[in-house]
Every structure is written in structure tokens, then in C-alpha cells.
């Protein structure tokens, strides 16, 4: 989540800045440049998991706009830690699966989320 928030993920767009011959488009949809936001939120192939994430975050009381909660700005809610760990798990799983050219499933994100919550106590 830190790398995402600091805009330090080595996305294809960033790599393209160093090597103009490198393809900057998303490896999954091939339609748009792979920016941080595209990778995590806007890739059209992520609609299903993104809808699940947003719905889960909203059910836990987060009312901040998408661009805010994905960066950890959860706003006032009793479930701050729960939401924060879910968003962090989603970003982590998304980045991990990006290198495999796939989108994480809801179950994968949920399992990681539960594991992180358990570790935090």
C-alpha cells in the first residue's frame, strides 16, 4: 500500500519512461496505459472484483470516495482497521497477480485479508 500511495509501483507506464520501446499498456486489457489507478481501480477486467471490494468497504461503513479509500483515507467509521487491512490486501493481491497476468479472485483477497487481521490480533 505504501508503494501504491507514493506512486512507486513499477507499472508499465513508469517503465515506459525509461525505455520508450517498452509497451506501456495494461497486460490484461491491452486498452489503456498501466498506471497505478488503472491497475488497481479502472481496468475494465477488474469490474467484478472492484465491485466486490467497494461493496464490502461500504458495508463496513466507509463513505469516502473511491479515490480516497483506495489510498487508505477511510474516513470516520468504527471499522477503520478492518477496511484498511482489506484495501491493503486487495492492493497486495492485485500487484502479486499482475506479474502472473491475472486478476486476483475475491476468495484470494478475502483469505489474505483474514490472515492479516489474524496477525494483527
Rosetta blueprint (number, residue, H / E / L):
1 X L
2 X H
3 X H
4 X H
5 X H
6 X L
7 X L
8 X L
9 X L
10 X L
11 X L
12 X H
13 X H
14 X H
15 X H
16 X H
17 X H
18 X H
19 X L
20 X L
21 X L
22 X L
23 X L
24 X L
25 X E
26 X L
27 X L
28 X L
29 X L
30 X L
31 X L
32 X L
33 X E
34 X L
35 X L
36 X H
37 X H
38 X H
39 X H
40 X H
41 X H
42 X H
43 X L
44 X H
45 X H
46 X H
47 X H
48 X H
49 X H
50 X H
51 X H
52 X H
53 X H
54 X H
55 X H
56 X H
57 X H
58 X H
59 X H
60 X L
61 X L
62 X L
63 X L
64 X L
65 X L
66 X H
67 X H
68 X H
69 X H
70 X L
71 X L
72 X L
73 X L
74 X L
75 X L
76 X L
77 X L
78 X L
79 X L
80 X H
81 X H
82 X H
83 X H
84 X H
85 X H
86 X H
87 X H
88 X H
89 X H
90 X H
91 X H
92 X H
93 X H
94 X H
95 X H
96 X H
97 X H
98 X H
99 X L
100 X L
101 X L
102 X L
103 X L
104 X L
105 X L
106 X H
107 X H
108 X H
109 X H
110 X H
111 X H
112 X H
113 X H
114 X H
115 X H
116 X H
117 X H
118 X H
119 X H
120 X H
121 X L
